[in-house]
């Protein structure tokens, strides 16, 4: 099955469009996910237009600020990536960036490893583990410029997973469906506790099925106090 090209829609909505090579990689990505779906429960979204909208377009809608910036050589982590969303479309659209796909399920990571080799995606790595554990490891803590997270849990949980992985000044992008001002009021103190601020909240309508969605942009400002104490000392201090 052939993915639609949607050149006009890409341009009108994101002021961006895939070049010929990127379109080919999107097509191959789609085909490999359909094949993988026979063995693994990867996604319910399998029709070409739906795949285009919910997996490709939606993934890239969240990173509009990066698509238009010249500085695209960023380190990005996609937390709870599943079948590779939003991380894979982002890596394809931003070949200068370095993208880590994190998931706690080994079967999904094994599938993604194969996919990355088949699609020859040189800027993608995988990582197996739980976000709350990975976020405490020195190799990953305060390491990334951008953290993406879609359909993993409540916004507070997503923020708790994403923020520790970011460098100071880094950006967490939370992909959400429904969102209200009350949700913002609930989230605000959680974000502040984690040493970050809600920089912006964008509402948008998807171009084919007109569903309303939101993206939350959280900026990490400083380390929370407990974070400044090295981990090995913290456990000693707490045991006193
Ligand atoms: N982001 C993808 C997949 C969402 S499903 C998309 O939007 O299509 C949620 C995924 O998060 C699952 O693959 C699950 O294995 C993973 N996951 C759930 N909790 C996690 C955690 N604590 N750490 C890492 N991955 C997690």
Boltz pocket constraint, residues with backbone or C-beta under 6 A from the ligand:
constraints:
  - pocket:
      binder: B
      contacts: [[A, 79], [A, 80], [A, 81], [A, 82], [A, 83], [A, 84], [A, 85], [A, 86], [A, 102], [A, 103], [A, 104], [A, 105], [A, 108], [A, 129], [A, 130], [A, 131], [A, 132], [A, 149], [A, 150], [A, 151], [A, 152]]
      max_distance: 6.0
